[in-house]
Amino acid sequence: MTRTRLRHGAASLACRALEDADGGVELVLDEPAEAVAPGQLACLMAGDVVVGHGTIAASA
């Protein structure tokens, strides 16, 4: 299972990482998250270890 953390100290959220048409990655959260904004950082997590990160371009 892939998890992401959207804020420091916040709980990680279950998500799916999908490759987009431009070769980037789109994260789809399994449940809605509040106050997600473009420009914010999303960290991909393996337990408590950050294994990737990216800047949020848009939220749905």
Phi and psi in degrees as a GROMACS rama.xvg file:
@    title "Ramachandran Plot"
@    xaxis  label "Phi"
@    yaxis  label "Psi"
@TYPE xy
-93.1905  140.762  THR-2
-131.219  152.047  ARG-3
-131.391  153.026  THR-4
-122.309  129.154  ARG-5
-102.577  -16.68  LEU-6
-142.137  147.357  ARG-7
-59.6553  129.974  HIS-8
81.9161  -8.05845  GLY-9
-81.4537  158.613  ALA-10
-67.0528  148.62  ALA-11
-76.7409  154.471  SER-12
-118.929  140.036  LEU-13
-68.1376  140.383  ALA-14
-154.633  170.964  CYS-15
-117.72  136.638  ARG-16
-103.415  117.064  ALA-17
-117.854  139.146  LEU-18
-76.0372  132.03  GLU-19
-92.7802  178.019  ASP-20
-63.0624  -24.4786  ALA-21
-92.3138  5.2571  ASP-22
86.205  3.72839  GLY-23
-86.0975  -170.915  GLY-24
-120.595  135.371  VAL-25
-111.335  126.103  GLU-26
-95.482  128.151  LEU-27
-114.168  114.138  VAL-28
-73.7125  141.379  LEU-29
-69.8801  -27.5659  ASP-30
-135.757  152.179  GLU-31
-60.0989  148.972  PRO-32
-123.207  144.55  ALA-33
-87.2335  147.099  GLU-34
57.6973  41.1524  ALA-35
-86.6733  128.923  VAL-36
-131.173  145.4  ALA-37
-55.2188  141.035  PRO-38
97.0562  -18.9657  GLY-39
-72.3531  154.75  GLN-40
-93.3844  138.472  LEU-41
-116.294  129.919  ALA-42
-109.233  130.066  CYS-43
-84.5215  133.687  LEU-44
-118.781  143.906  MET-45
-121.764  95.318  ALA-46
67.7399  -121.549  GLY-47
-99.8301  8.87158  ASP-48
-104.476  130.328  VAL-49
-76.57  124.002  VAL-50
-112.266  -3.98983  VAL-51
-176.058  163.512  GLY-52
-156.722  162.098  HIS-53
-164.829  164.422  GLY-54
-91.0292  133.659  THR-55
-71.2358  123.656  ILE-56
-90.8074  -33.5972  ALA-57
-159.805  159.211  ALA-58
-128.132  149.45  SER-59
